[in-house]
Amino acid sequence: MKKYLLGIDIGGTKCAVVIGQAIRSDKIEVLDKISFLTENEFGVSHVVERIFDNVEQLLARASITAGDLRAVGISCGGPLDETNGVIMNPPNLPGWNGIHVTKMIETHLGVKAVLKNDANACALAEWKYGAARGCSNVVFLTFGTGLGAGLILDGKLYAGTKGMAGEVGHIRLADFGPVGYGKAGSFEGFCSGGGITQLAQMKALECLQMGDSCAFCPDITCLESISAKKVAEAALAKDKTALEVYEICGRFLGYGLAVLIDILAPEIIVIGSIYERSQQLLATEMRKALSKEALSQTLKFCRIAAAELGDAIGDYAALAVADEYCQLGSI
């Protein structure tokens, strides 16, 4: 019997291929992994070829063939046409427009491939193996390079028409603000790595123009090298400007969560990546905004948690897509 699952995680910064094995319905074992920079500047074909090369290397290292794979799960940022396995020009993957990725994988490996939005895939992973185990109504937020939501409603993944549900990063939270998902003042603009960087650049410039010191940007030449990680490190060291950036981010995170709580009434909202690493910088302002904006009756029953799977969530997410396909009896 075929025993193995293959996961492919396609991201704007890096990609990964991972091989795993389902131990039981709520446990999966990651056996091996290869990750590499996306190098999208060389074109889509270059990235796809690197994926194929690394898949072959991974199979060889495990001493198995494609015939030993039960299914391939592909996790990628949206928008996607999940039904037809097509990547449809995600903002963090320029040039990936109308890419029939499942057909490419199936042709190359001869194994069924399934495509899911990365937020949907991460929602499956945290629901099956992580912080949301045992819950029926779950929201997962990526909060990384971009911001998207994966929804588990009444014990099932809810993908919406053509798999397009959960693009909450596109919601406008303010008339003005950092740009995310092509929209100024969007949820993604305030709550993503790129958004934090934009906020930090604005606040650092303001600080320098006032003649004050800024730990993460000592002078104007440093503006372009600012990153969310640098700002977080400065905030943990109590830099005033860095703390202000994370307070703004936390406040707008609370505003966005209040919308989701009022509409969906989830038992738990699991937040990954930046929130998982920096929740101590975000939680206070987030909870202030939630208490002000969300329905108190609904908020009372909703737990906010950091992703339990940590930095490995992308690996588990891609494998969870393949595992779900198998568990649903499709093969």
C-alpha positions as CSV (number, residue, x, y, z in Angstrom):
1,M,0.0,0.0,0.0
2,K,1.2,3.5,-0.8
3,K,2.3,5.1,2.5
4,Y,3.8,8.5,1.9
5,L,2.5,12.0,1.4
6,L,4.3,14.8,-0.4
7,G,3.9,18.5,0.5
8,I,4.9,21.5,-1.6
9,D,4.8,25.0,0.0
10,I,5.1,27.8,-2.5
11,G,5.8,31.2,-0.9
12,G,6.9,34.6,-2.1
13,T,10.2,34.4,-0.2
14,K,10.9,30.7,-0.1
15,C,9.6,27.3,-1.2
16,A,9.8,23.9,0.4
17,V,9.2,20.3,-0.5
18,V,8.5,17.9,2.4
19,I,7.7,14.2,2.7
20,G,5.7,12.8,5.5
21,Q,3.6,9.9,6.8
22,A,0.2,9.9,8.4
23,I,0.4,8.1,11.8
24,R,-3.3,8.5,12.6
25,S,-6.1,11.0,11.8
26,D,-4.7,13.6,14.3
27,K,-1.0,13.0,13.9
28,I,1.5,13.3,11.0
29,E,5.2,12.7,10.9
30,V,7.5,14.9,8.8
31,L,10.3,12.7,7.5
32,D,12.4,15.0,5.4
33,K,12.4,18.5,3.9
34,I,14.2,20.7,1.4
35,S,13.7,24.4,1.4
36,F,15.0,27.0,-1.0
37,L,14.7,30.7,-2.0
38,T,11.8,31.3,-4.5
39,E,14.1,33.3,-6.9
40,N,11.0,34.6,-8.6
41,E,13.1,37.1,-10.5
42,F,14.2,34.3,-12.8
43,G,10.6,33.5,-13.8
44,V,7.9,31.0,-13.0
45,S,9.5,28.2,-15.1
46,H,12.7,28.5,-13.1
47,V,10.9,28.1,-9.8
48,V,8.8,25.1,-11.0
49,E,12.0,23.4,-12.3
50,R,13.6,23.9,-8.9
51,I,10.5,22.4,-7.2
52,F,10.7,19.3,-9.5
53,D,14.5,18.9,-8.9
54,N,14.1,19.1,-5.2
55,V,11.2,16.7,-5.2
56,E,13.3,14.2,-7.1
57,Q,16.2,14.7,-4.6
58,L,13.8,14.3,-1.6
59,L,12.4,11.0,-3.0
60,A,15.9,9.7,-3.7
61,R,17.0,10.5,-0.1
62,A,14.0,8.6,1.2
63,S,14.7,5.7,-1.2
64,I,11.2,5.8,-2.6
65,T,9.6,6.6,-5.9
66,A,6.6,8.7,-6.9
67,G,4.7,5.4,-7.1
68,D,4.9,5.2,-3.2
69,L,3.1,8.6,-2.8
70,R,-0.6,8.6,-1.9
71,A,-1.1,12.3,-2.8
72,V,0.6,15.6,-3.2
73,G,-0.6,18.7,-1.2
74,I,0.3,22.1,-2.5
75,S,0.0,25.2,-0.3
76,C,0.3,28.7,-1.9
77,G,-0.9,32.2,-1.2
78,G,-4.1,33.3,-3.0
79,P,-5.9,34.2,-5.0
80,L,-6.3,30.7,-6.4
81,D,-8.8,28.6,-8.3
82,E,-8.6,25.6,-6.0
83,T,-11.2,23.6,-7.9
84,N,-9.1,23.6,-11.1
85,G,-5.7,23.8,-9.4
86,V,-4.7,27.2,-10.8
87,I,-2.5,30.0,-9.2
88,M,-4.1,33.3,-10.1
89,N,-1.5,36.1,-9.7
90,P,-1.0,36.3,-5.9
91,P,0.4,39.7,-4.9
92,N,3.5,38.1,-3.4
93,L,4.2,35.9,-6.5
94,P,4.3,38.3,-9.4
95,G,4.0,36.6,-12.8
96,W,2.2,33.5,-11.4
97,N,-1.0,34.3,-13.3
98,G,-3.0,31.4,-14.6
99,I,-0.4,28.7,-13.6
100,H,-2.0,25.2,-13.7
101,V,0.3,24.0,-11.0
102,T,-1.6,20.7,-10.1
103,K,-1.6,19.6,-13.7
104,M,2.2,20.3,-13.9
105,I,2.8,18.2,-10.7
106,E,0.5,15.4,-11.8
107,T,2.1,15.2,-15.2
108,H,5.6,15.2,-13.7
109,L,4.9,12.6,-10.9
110,G,1.8,10.7,-12.0
111,V,0.3,11.3,-8.6
112,K,-2.9,13.2,-7.7
113,A,-2.1,16.8,-6.6
114,V,-4.4,19.1,-4.6
115,L,-4.0,22.9,-4.3
116,K,-5.1,25.0,-1.3
117,N,-4.7,28.6,-0.3
118,D,-1.9,28.7,2.3
119,A,-4.3,30.0,4.9
120,N,-6.7,27.2,4.3
121,A,-3.8,24.7,4.4
122,C,-2.6,26.2,7.7
123,A,-6.1,26.1,9.1
124,L,-6.3,22.4,8.3
125,A,-2.9,21.8,9.9
126,E,-3.7,23.7,13.2
127,W,-7.1,22.1,13.3
128,K,-5.9,18.5,12.7
129,Y,-2.5,18.6,14.6
130,G,-2.2,21.9,16.4
131,A,-3.8,24.6,18.6
132,A,-7.4,24.1,17.3
133,R,-7.7,20.3,17.8
134,G,-11.2,19.4,18.9
135,C,-12.8,22.6,17.8
136,S,-15.6,22.9,15.2
137,N,-15.4,26.6,14.3
138,V,-11.9,27.9,13.7
139,V,-10.3,30.9,12.0
140,F,-6.6,30.8,11.1
141,L,-4.7,33.9,10.2
142,T,-1.4,33.7,8.4
143,F,0.1,37.1,9.5
144,G,3.4,36.7,7.6
145,T,4.5,38.2,4.3
146,G,0.7,38.8,3.8
147,L,-2.5,38.2,5.7
148,G,-5.2,35.7,4.8
149,A,-7.6,33.6,6.7
150,G,-8.4,29.9,6.7
151,L,-11.9,28.9,7.9
152,I,-13.1,25.7,9.6
153,L,-16.9,26.0,10.0
154,D,-19.1,23.3,11.6
155,G,-16.2,20.9,11.4
156,K,-15.4,21.4,7.7
157,L,-12.9,23.5,5.8
158,Y,-14.9,26.3,4.2
159,A,-13.3,27.5,1.0
160,G,-16.2,29.4,-0.7
161,T,-16.7,29.7,-4.4
162,K,-13.6,28.7,-6.3
163,G,-11.7,28.5,-3.0
164,M,-11.8,32.3,-2.7
165,A,-13.1,32.6,0.9
166,G,-10.9,34.0,3.6
167,E,-9.2,36.9,1.8
168,V,-9.6,39.1,4.9
169,G,-6.3,40.9,4.2
170,H,-8.3,42.9,1.5
171,I,-10.7,44.4,4.1
172,R,-10.2,48.1,4.5
173,L,-9.8,49.1,8.2
174,A,-8.9,52.8,7.7
175,D,-9.0,55.4,5.0
176,F,-5.2,55.9,5.2
177,G,-2.4,53.6,6.2
178,P,0.2,51.1,4.9
179,V,-0.6,49.3,1.7
180,G,-1.3,45.6,1.7
181,Y,-3.1,43.5,-0.9
182,G,-3.1,46.5,-3.2
183,K,-5.1,48.6,-0.8
184,A,-4.0,51.4,1.6
185,G,-5.3,51.0,5.1
186,S,-6.2,47.3,4.6
187,F,-6.1,44.6,7.2
188,E,-3.0,43.2,5.5
189,G,-1.5,46.7,5.3
190,F,-1.5,47.0,9.1
191,C,-1.0,43.3,10.0
192,S,1.8,41.7,7.8
193,G,5.6,41.8,7.6
194,G,5.4,44.3,4.8
195,G,2.9,46.4,6.6
196,I,5.0,46.6,9.8
197,T,7.9,47.6,7.7
198,Q,5.9,50.4,6.1
199,L,4.7,51.6,9.4
200,A,8.2,51.5,10.8
201,Q,9.6,53.5,7.9
202,M,6.9,56.2,8.4
203,K,7.5,56.4,12.1
204,A,11.3,56.3,11.8
205,L,11.3,59.2,9.3
206,E,9.0,61.2,11.5
207,C,11.2,60.5,14.5
208,L,14.4,61.5,12.7
209,Q,12.8,64.7,11.3
210,M,12.0,65.6,14.9
211,G,15.6,65.2,15.9
212,D,15.0,62.1,18.1
213,S,16.9,58.8,18.1
214,C,15.5,55.6,16.6
215,A,17.2,52.3,17.6
216,F,16.2,50.4,14.5
217,C,17.0,53.3,12.1
218,P,19.8,55.6,13.3
219,D,19.8,57.8,10.2
220,I,17.8,58.3,7.0
221,T,20.0,56.0,5.0
222,C,18.7,53.0,7.0
223,L,15.1,53.4,6.0
224,E,15.2,50.9,3.1
225,S,16.8,48.2,5.3
226,I,14.1,48.3,8.0
227,S,12.4,44.9,8.6
228,A,9.7,43.7,10.9
229,K,12.3,41.6,12.7
230,K,14.6,44.6,13.4
231,V,11.6,46.6,14.7
232,A,10.5,43.7,17.0
233,E,14.1,43.4,18.4
234,A,14.1,47.2,19.1
235,A,10.6,47.0,20.6
236,L,11.7,44.2,23.0
237,A,14.6,46.5,24.0
238,K,12.0,49.2,24.8
239,D,12.7,51.5,21.9
240,K,9.8,54.1,22.0
241,T,9.3,54.3,18.2
242,A,9.4,50.5,17.7
243,L,6.9,50.0,20.5
244,E,4.6,52.5,18.9
245,V,4.7,50.6,15.6
246,Y,3.7,47.4,17.3
247,E,1.0,49.1,19.3
248,I,-0.6,50.4,16.0
249,C,-0.3,46.9,14.5
250,G,-1.8,45.3,17.6
251,R,-4.7,47.8,17.6
252,F,-5.6,47.2,14.0
253,L,-5.2,43.4,14.5
254,G,-7.9,43.8,17.2
255,Y,-10.2,45.7,14.9
256,G,-9.8,43.0,12.2
257,L,-10.4,40.2,14.6
258,A,-13.6,41.9,15.9
259,V,-15.1,41.8,12.4
260,L,-14.3,38.1,12.1
261,I,-15.7,37.3,15.6
262,D,-18.9,39.2,15.1
263,I,-19.6,37.5,11.7
264,L,-18.3,34.0,12.3
265,A,-18.5,33.5,16.1
266,P,-15.5,31.1,16.2
267,E,-14.4,29.1,19.2
268,I,-10.7,29.9,18.5
269,I,-8.7,32.2,16.3
270,V,-5.2,30.9,15.7
271,I,-2.6,33.4,14.4
272,G,0.7,32.3,12.9
273,S,4.1,33.7,12.0
274,I,4.6,37.3,13.3
275,Y,2.0,37.0,16.0
276,E,3.4,33.7,17.3
277,R,6.9,35.3,17.6
278,S,5.8,38.8,18.8
279,Q,2.5,38.3,20.7
280,Q,3.9,40.0,23.8
281,L,4.2,43.2,21.7
282,L,0.8,42.9,20.1
283,A,-1.6,41.3,22.6
284,T,-2.3,44.3,24.9
285,E,-3.5,46.7,22.2
286,M,-5.2,43.9,20.4
287,R,-7.3,43.0,23.4
288,K,-8.1,46.6,24.1
289,A,-9.5,47.0,20.6
290,L,-11.4,43.7,20.8
291,S,-13.1,44.6,24.0
292,K,-14.2,47.9,22.4
293,E,-15.2,46.6,19.0
294,A,-16.4,42.9,19.3
295,L,-19.7,41.8,20.6
296,S,-19.0,40.9,24.3
297,Q,-21.2,37.8,24.2
298,T,-19.3,36.4,21.2
299,L,-15.9,37.5,22.3
300,K,-16.4,35.7,25.7
301,F,-16.4,32.3,24.0
302,C,-13.6,32.9,21.5
303,R,-10.0,32.1,22.4
304,I,-7.1,33.9,20.6
305,A,-4.0,31.6,20.3
306,A,-0.6,31.6,18.6
307,A,-0.1,28.8,16.1
308,E,1.1,25.7,17.9
309,L,3.1,24.2,15.0
310,G,5.5,27.2,14.9
311,D,8.0,27.5,12.1
312,A,7.1,24.1,10.8
313,I,3.5,25.1,10.1
314,G,4.2,25.4,6.3
315,D,5.4,21.8,6.2
316,Y,2.4,20.5,8.1
317,A,0.1,22.6,6.1
318,A,1.1,21.2,2.7
319,L,1.0,17.7,4.1
320,A,-2.4,18.3,5.7
321,V,-3.8,19.1,2.2
322,A,-2.6,15.8,0.9
323,D,-3.8,14.0,4.1
324,E,-7.3,15.6,3.9
325,Y,-7.6,14.4,0.3
326,C,-6.8,10.8,1.4
327,Q,-9.0,10.9,4.5
328,L,-12.0,12.1,2.6
329,G,-11.9,8.9,0.7
330,S,-10.9,10.3,-2.6
331,I,-8.3,7.5,-2.9
